[in-house]
Amino acid sequence: MIEILKTTKVYIACPANSASGGPEFLHQLGHHLINDLNADAFMYYYNYNSNKFKTPIHSEYESYKVPYVLEIPKDEDKEENILIVPEILSGLLLLSKYKSIRKLVCFLSVDNYYFGRALFRKNVFFFQRALNKLMKLMHKPLFFDINSQKNLEKFVKEYDYRSDNLLKLADFYMMNSYRGLKWFSDLKPMYLLPDCYINSRFIQESNNIDLAKKENVVIFNPKKGYEFTKQIIKFASDIRFIPIENMTREQVINTIKIAKVYIDFGNFPGPERIPKEATMLGCCVITGKRGCAEFFEDVPIPDNYKFEDKEENIPKIVNKIKDCFDNFEERHKDFNNSREIIRGGKNRFVEDLRKIFLKV
């Protein structure tokens, strides 16, 4: 276990003003270290642009009430303290800044680790910003080659994470997915803190879902597997599809509430939260089988609602959608176990946290 002394300060590195599943996980980690383990924890916001933002805290995470710093003071770089960084390149690069502090790499995804290492290669690092902009325009996941997943897969096969000098700077490793635990099995010591804990607002709203008000609507995230989703939309021109994009959390909740089905054929670099949120708000959830979606522990929905994103499966997927529309009350029951698993995510998060950190 990782000891937290009475004098220990825990710094959790997180990109400033960033909102997604990874940063929320890091804020939840800080919140529970403080409130359940009585640790002295801080968010360490890096890459903060004070000219653009008044505060480094994204408004979505103010409710976690984790104090923050913009730098770790030099006199705090000592062995009794702990620095936790995400697996993305900007997080790993922070490890070399400090000499004595105990270092932990928190893997929030598998794919994004490899994407960062690919960008670090001299022949592609120059194009990092251009690739990121292109990715946003094309609604594609982060890949070494935006246009070809095969190139990322080729890089993954060629690149040996065990030779990564940045990873070697860490003293501990923590994984938020079963997929990642299996993938990075040679990193020791490795701890598992599953990401099955969605924002409490979705849990609260789940108690007020009126299934009779659900409509024959499919919702999807256009940033996740959009190329394949477009084919489904084209095939099922008689079905109404609504993208979840440019929405506040309130708007996302209200949109999910009216839909019967949520689909996601993205790459699931991590456990992903929107499928869990949609499940809790009464949707039938249909996903692909890439990444973490392959593992029930990471994406806890019935296996017969998971399809490989192949063209020949599109009719089957559309038939499944229509079955959910026509027999919604019965199909909704298929997710009873899933909802119970997700509902208990917060308690399991705290239990697992206590198995990793020991307050002495």
Stockholm file with secondary structure:
# STOCKHOLM 1.0

chainA/1-360         MIEILKTTKVYIACPANSASGGPEFLHQLGHHLINDLNADAFMYYYNYNSNKFKTPIHSEYESYKVPYVLEIPKDEDKEENILIVPEILSGLLLLSKYKSIRKLVCFLSVDNYYFGRALFRKNVFFFQRALNKLMKLMHKPLFFDINSQKNLEKFVKEYDYRSDNLLKLADFYMMNSYRGLKWFSDLKPMYLLPDCYINSRFIQESNNIDLAKKENVVIFNPKKGYEFTKQIIKFASDIRFIPIENMTREQVINTIKIAKVYIDFGNFPGPERIPKEATMLGCCVITGKRGCAEFFEDVPIPDNYKFEDKEENIPKIVNKIKDCFDNFEERHKDFNNSREIIRGGKNRFVEDLRKIFLKV
#=GR chainA/1-360 SS CEEECTTCEEEEEEETTCCSHHHHHHHHHHHHHHHTSCCEEEEEEESCCTTTCSCSSCGGGGGGCCCEESSCCGGGCSTTSEEEEESSHHHHGGGGGCSSSEEEEEESCSHHHHHHHHHHSHHHHTTHHHHHHHHHHHTCCCCSSTTCHHHHHHHHHHCCGGGCTTGGGCSEEEESSHHHHHHTTTSSSEEECCCCCCCHHHHHHHTTCCGGGCEEEEEECTTSSHHHHHHHHHHTTTSEEEECCSCCHHHHHHHHHHEEEEEECSCCSSCCSHHHHHHHTTCEEEECCSGGGGCTTTSCSCGGGBCCCCGGGHHHHHHHHHHHHHTHHHHHHTTHHHHHHHHTHHHHHHHHHHHHEEEC
#=GC SS_cons         CEEECTTCEEEEEEETTCCSHHHHHHHHHHHHHHHTSCCEEEEEEESCCTTTCSCSSCGGGGGGCCCEESSCCGGGCSTTSEEEEESSHHHHGGGGGCSSSEEEEEESCSHHHHHHHHHHSHHHHTTHHHHHHHHHHHTCCCCSSTTCHHHHHHHHHHCCGGGCTTGGGCSEEEESSHHHHHHTTTSSSEEECCCCCCCHHHHHHHTTCCGGGCEEEEEECTTSSHHHHHHHHHHTTTSEEEECCSCCHHHHHHHHHHEEEEEECSCCSSCCSHHHHHHHTTCEEEECCSGGGGCTTTSCSCGGGBCCCCGGGHHHHHHHHHHHHHTHHHHHHTTHHHHHHHHTHHHHHHHHHHHHEEEC
//
